[in-house]
Amino acid sequence: MEILVCVKQVPGTTKVEVDPVTGVLKRDGVDSKMNPYDLYALETALRLKEKHGGTIKVISMGPPQAAEVIREAYMMGADEGALITDRKFAGADVLATSYTISQGVRKLGSFDLILCGKQTTDGDTAQVGPAMAENLNIPHIANVLSIIEMKEKSIVVEMDMASTVEIVEVQFPCLLTVEKGIFQPRLPSYRKKLITKDREVKMITLKDFDDKNEKNYGLNGSPTQVERIFPPDANSDRETWTGTGEQLGHKMASKLKTLKFI
Amino acid sequence: MSKLICNQEKVNESIIEELIKVCPFHAIENKNGKIEVNSGCKMCMLCVKNGPSGVMEFVEEEVAAIDKSLWKGIGVYVDHLEGEIHPVTMELIGKAKELAAVVGFPVYCVFIGHNITHKAEELLYYGVDEVFVYDNEELKDFRVEPYTAAFEDFVAKVKPSSLLVGATTIGRSLAPRVATRFKTGLTADCTKLEMKENTDLVQIRPAFGGNIMAQIICPNTRPQMATVRYKVMNAPEKSCNQSGKITICEIDKSKLTSKIEVLKVTKKEAEESISDAEVIIAVGRALKTEKDMEMVKELAGLLGARIAGTRPLIESGFIGAKQQIGLSGRTVKPKLIITLGISGAVQFTAGMNGSEQIFAINTDPHASIFNIAHYGMVGDIYEIVPKLIEDIKSFGAEACIM
C-alpha cells in the first residue's frame, strides 16, 4: 500500500489586515503551522498503515521553510517527504498549483491512495484536491466521513453529501479529501522527533519535473489574475428601531426577507 | 513570459533593507549586497508598487489573445440530488441573467442526471434561454468522472463564455475537474460577480479568512468559471409562463465509465443540536406562560429555526437544558439569531455573540442586548412577533408574476 498525503503550511493566524491607504498586507510575524485539515488526512494514512501496512509519503509545496510541516509529519509517523519549492512557482492559482503538485507526485513514485485535507485555512477553496485528481487522471471522492473497508484493489468510504450520506467504493489509484473528525489526529511524538531529526526532506524544483516549461507554472501558468485586493465593507453598523408593534413587525419581516431568511 | 526582475545596479544596503521590510512573505533576501528573491514569493508585486522606485520591476509579456467572440452565453450548472433541484440553481440563474444582459448573452443551464428530463421544465419558469439535458442511466448518482464528461461535452458543444456552479458538495467536487480539463480559471465562493463589456467576468471573493476581498479576472482563457454559495445571490421571481427550450443531448456511453460505485445512499436525519443550527430563536424571561411558547414555535417553524433560551427560561421548565445558550450552556454561531425578551447579560451573550446576524426585541431601550444586536427593536414581543408571523405567511402566499 503506497499512500501519499498532501500537506500545506499555512499562517498561524487568519487575522490578516490590509492597510486601507496603501493596500499593503499586514502579516503578524512569521508564525505558521500545518493546515489543521491536513492533520486528519495524515492521521487517516497512519491508521490505514497500522492496519494494512505500506509506506506513507508526504508532499508539500511552498517556500523553503515549509519543510517544517514535512518534519512535523515525520514526528507523527510519515516515512518519507518532499517539498516542491521554486521561485518559478510563485503566484500560482488553483490550476497552476494543482498542476505543479501533480508533477511533483509523479517524481515521488506511484501511489494507490492520495489523501488531502478537505480544504486549507488560508486559501479556503477546497479545489486543489479534485483538480490534482484531474491532472493525475484518477477518480476522487471529496468530503470523506469515514473509511469502511480497505480491499486489495479498492476502498469503501462514507461520503458526505448535503442531505444524504453515501457509501461508495472507488478503485485504486484514487484521491480522497477527508472531513475533519474522520479520526482524532495524534500529537507529534518527541521520540519520533529524535529518530527522524536527520531524515532527509527531498527538495523538488522545476528542473526535476518532466514538464520543464516555465509557462505552465506560477503566475504564467495561472489563468486567473488578482486585479486588486481591498478591505471588506465595514459591517459593524448597528441599528436600533423604535415604533409600534405593527411597524416593527413589518420592518423586521422585510429585513429578514432582504437577508434571505424568508 | 512575465517576470519579476531586480535592477541590481540600483541596489545598496539601505534599499535592500527597505525591500525586505516591504515584502510580507519574507521572500526578499540579502545575498552579499545583492537582492535574491526566494520561493516564498507570491508575486503580490508589493515590492514593485511600494518598494524603492525602479528597483524591482515586473516585466510583462503580451500573451497571445484568445478570440473571445467564439465564446458566448452564460451557463449555470443545475445542482440537484435525484432530480430535486437545489435552490442555489435559481439564484445563479438570477445572477446569470443580470450578467448576460450587460453583453447581450443568452443564459443556459446544463442539467446532468437520470430521469430528470421532466424536471427541466421547472427551470423554464425562471427565464433561461436553453436547458441542455444529459439524461443517462450512468448519471444516476453523482460520480465525478461521468459528470465531468457530460459537463465537458456541454462546454465543447455550446462554448459558454462563463459558467456558474453552486458551491455545494457536488459543485465543489465537479467544478475543479471541469476547470482543470479546460485549463481555465476557477474562483471559489464568489460573493460578487460583475460583467465587463469585453465579456470578462469580474469575480470578487473574500480571502484570508474574510479579512480581505480579492477581485479576480480570467482574461485569457474561456470558459471563465466561478462557484457561489447558497443564499448569496438573488433568485429571480418565478414567472407564470415558461420560456426558452429544452435540448436533449446525446453522449457516447463509453465516455460515461467510472471507477466509482455507489453502494448505498442514506438520507440524513434532521439535526437536533442547537450548536449547529443555522437559525435560532432564543427566548428569555419576557415569556410569561408556557402556552406562549406556541407563538415562538410557530415563528421557528416558519423560519426553519431551532428554539433555545436563557438560563431562567430553562429553570422555568419551558424548554430543555440542552437548549440553553451561554457560559453554562452551549455556544452557538448561527447565520441568524432572534432574541425575544432577552436583556443580554454577558453570561448569555458570551454564548452567541459570534452569530452572523443578531435581531433583538426588548422593551428596555437600555438593555445591553442592543449593544451587540445588528438590528434592535425596542418593543414588546407580544405585539411584534404576531405581526411578524403574519407577514412571513403572506410572503409565502405570493404568486408567480405575469
Boltz contact constraints between the chains, C-beta under 6 A:
constraints:
  - contact:
      token1: [A, 14]
      token2: [B, 209]
      max_distance: 6.0
  - contact:
      token1: [A, 16]
      token2: [B, 208]
      max_distance: 6.0
  - contact:
      token1: [A, 16]
      token2: [B, 211]
      max_distance: 6.0
  - contact:
      token1: [A, 17]
      token2: [B, 211]
      max_distance: 6.0
  - contact:
      token1: [A, 18]
      token2: [B, 212]
      max_distance: 6.0
  - contact:
      token1: [A, 25]
      token2: [B, 24]
      max_distance: 6.0
  - contact:
      token1: [A, 27]
      token2: [B, 24]
      max_distance: 6.0
  - contact:
      token1: [A, 63]
      token2: [B, 39]
      max_distance: 6.0
  - contact:
      token1: [A, 63]
      token2: [B, 40]
      max_distance: 6.0
  - contact:
      token1: [A, 85]
      token2: [B, 39]
      max_distance: 6.0
  - contact:
      token1: [A, 86]
      token2: [B, 39]
      max_distance: 6.0
  - contact:
      token1: [A, 87]
      token2: [B, 37]
      max_distance: 6.0
  - contact:
      token1: [A, 87]
      token2: [B, 39]
      max_distance: 6.0
  - contact:
      token1: [A, 87]
      token2: [B, 41]
      max_distance: 6.0
  - contact:
      token1: [A, 90]
      token2: [B, 41]
      max_distance: 6.0
  - contact:
      token1: [A, 90]
      token2: [B, 42]
      max_distance: 6.0
  - contact:
      token1: [A, 90]
      token2: [B, 43]
      max_distance: 6.0
  - contact:
      token1: [A, 91]
      token2: [B, 43]
      max_distance: 6.0
  - contact:
      token1: [A, 94]
      token2: [B, 186]
      max_distance: 6.0
  - contact:
      token1: [A, 125]
      token2: [B, 188]
      max_distance: 6.0
  - contact:
      token1: [A, 126]
      token2: [B, 172]
      max_distance: 6.0
  - contact:
      token1: [A, 127]
      token2: [B, 176]
      max_distance: 6.0
  - contact:
      token1: [A, 127]
      token2: [B, 188]
      max_distance: 6.0
  - contact:
      token1: [A, 130]
      token2: [B, 173]
      max_distance: 6.0
  - contact:
      token1: [A, 130]
      token2: [B, 176]
      max_distance: 6.0
  - contact:
      token1: [A, 130]
      token2: [B, 177]
      max_distance: 6.0
  - contact:
      token1: [A, 131]
      token2: [B, 176]
      max_distance: 6.0
  - contact:
      token1: [A, 131]
      token2: [B, 180]
      max_distance: 6.0
  - contact:
      token1: [A, 134]
      token2: [B, 177]
      max_distance: 6.0
  - contact:
      token1: [A, 134]
      token2: [B, 180]
      max_distance: 6.0
  - contact:
      token1: [A, 139]
      token2: [B, 145]
      max_distance: 6.0
  - contact:
      token1: [A, 139]
      token2: [B, 259]
      max_distance: 6.0
  - contact:
      token1: [A, 139]
      token2: [B, 260]
      max_distance: 6.0
  - contact:
      token1: [A, 142]
      token2: [B, 173]
      max_distance: 6.0
  - contact:
      token1: [A, 143]
      token2: [B, 169]
      max_distance: 6.0
  - contact:
      token1: [A, 161]
      token2: [B, 169]
      max_distance: 6.0
  - contact:
      token1: [A, 162]
      token2: [B, 168]
      max_distance: 6.0
  - contact:
      token1: [A, 162]
      token2: [B, 169]
      max_distance: 6.0
  - contact:
      token1: [A, 163]
      token2: [B, 268]
      max_distance: 6.0
  - contact:
      token1: [A, 164]
      token2: [B, 265]
      max_distance: 6.0
  - contact:
      token1: [A, 164]
      token2: [B, 267]
      max_distance: 6.0
  - contact:
      token1: [A, 165]
      token2: [B, 266]
      max_distance: 6.0
  - contact:
      token1: [A, 166]
      token2: [B, 262]
      max_distance: 6.0
  - contact:
      token1: [A, 166]
      token2: [B, 265]
      max_distance: 6.0
  - contact:
      token1: [A, 167]
      token2: [B, 263]
      max_distance: 6.0
  - contact:
      token1: [A, 167]
      token2: [B, 264]
      max_distance: 6.0
  - contact:
      token1: [A, 168]
      token2: [B, 260]
      max_distance: 6.0
  - contact:
      token1: [A, 168]
      token2: [B, 262]
      max_distance: 6.0
  - contact:
      token1: [A, 169]
      token2: [B, 261]
      max_distance: 6.0
  - contact:
      token1: [A, 169]
      token2: [B, 263]
      max_distance: 6.0
  - contact:
      token1: [A, 170]
      token2: [B, 260]
      max_distance: 6.0
  - contact:
      token1: [A, 171]
      token2: [B, 259]
      max_distance: 6.0
  - contact:
      token1: [A, 219]
      token2: [B, 43]
      max_distance: 6.0
  - contact:
      token1: [A, 220]
      token2: [B, 1]
      max_distance: 6.0
  - contact:
      token1: [A, 220]
      token2: [B, 2]
      max_distance: 6.0
  - contact:
      token1: [A, 223]
      token2: [B, 184]
      max_distance: 6.0
  - contact:
      token1: [A, 223]
      token2: [B, 185]
      max_distance: 6.0
  - contact:
      token1: [A, 223]
      token2: [B, 218]
      max_distance: 6.0
  - contact:
      token1: [A, 223]
      token2: [B, 221]
      max_distance: 6.0
  - contact:
      token1: [A, 224]
      token2: [B, 185]
      max_distance: 6.0
  - contact:
      token1: [A, 224]
      token2: [B, 216]
      max_distance: 6.0
  - contact:
      token1: [A, 224]
      token2: [B, 218]
      max_distance: 6.0
  - contact:
      token1: [A, 225]
      token2: [B, 217]
      max_distance: 6.0
  - contact:
      token1: [A, 226]
      token2: [B, 214]
      max_distance: 6.0
  - contact:
      token1: [A, 226]
      token2: [B, 216]
      max_distance: 6.0
  - contact:
      token1: [A, 227]
      token2: [B, 215]
      max_distance: 6.0
  - contact:
      token1: [A, 227]
      token2: [B, 217]
      max_distance: 6.0
  - contact:
      token1: [A, 228]
      token2: [B, 215]
      max_distance: 6.0
  - contact:
      token1: [A, 229]
      token2: [B, 212]
      max_distance: 6.0
  - contact:
      token1: [A, 229]
      token2: [B, 214]
      max_distance: 6.0
  - contact:
      token1: [A, 230]
      token2: [B, 213]
      max_distance: 6.0
  - contact:
      token1: [A, 232]
      token2: [B, 213]
      max_distance: 6.0
  - contact:
      token1: [A, 238]
      token2: [B, 374]
      max_distance: 6.0
  - contact:
      token1: [A, 239]
      token2: [B, 375]
      max_distance: 6.0
  - contact:
      token1: [A, 240]
      token2: [B, 370]
      max_distance: 6.0
  - contact:
      token1: [A, 240]
      token2: [B, 376]
      max_distance: 6.0
  - contact:
      token1: [A, 241]
      token2: [B, 377]
      max_distance: 6.0
  - contact:
      token1: [A, 242]
      token2: [B, 378]
      max_distance: 6.0
  - contact:
      token1: [A, 245]
      token2: [B, 379]
      max_distance: 6.0
  - contact:
      token1: [A, 245]
      token2: [B, 383]
      max_distance: 6.0
  - contact:
      token1: [A, 245]
      token2: [B, 384]
      max_distance: 6.0
  - contact:
      token1: [A, 245]
      token2: [B, 387]
      max_distance: 6.0
  - contact:
      token1: [A, 246]
      token2: [B, 387]
      max_distance: 6.0
  - contact:
      token1: [A, 248]
      token2: [B, 377]
      max_distance: 6.0
  - contact:
      token1: [A, 248]
      token2: [B, 379]
      max_distance: 6.0
  - contact:
      token1: [A, 248]
      token2: [B, 384]
      max_distance: 6.0
  - contact:
      token1: [A, 249]
      token2: [B, 384]
      max_distance: 6.0
  - contact:
      token1: [A, 249]
      token2: [B, 387]
      max_distance: 6.0
  - contact:
      token1: [A, 249]
      token2: [B, 388]
      max_distance: 6.0
  - contact:
      token1: [A, 252]
      token2: [B, 388]
      max_distance: 6.0
  - contact:
      token1: [A, 253]
      token2: [B, 388]
      max_distance: 6.0
  - contact:
      token1: [A, 253]
      token2: [B, 391]
      max_distance: 6.0
  - contact:
      token1: [A, 253]
      token2: [B, 392]
      max_distance: 6.0
  - contact:
      token1: [A, 260]
      token2: [B, 231]
      max_distance: 6.0
  - contact:
      token1: [A, 261]
      token2: [B, 336]
      max_distance: 6.0
  - contact:
      token1: [A, 262]
      token2: [B, 392]
      max_distance: 6.0
  - contact:
      token1: [A, 262]
      token2: [B, 395]
      max_distance: 6.0
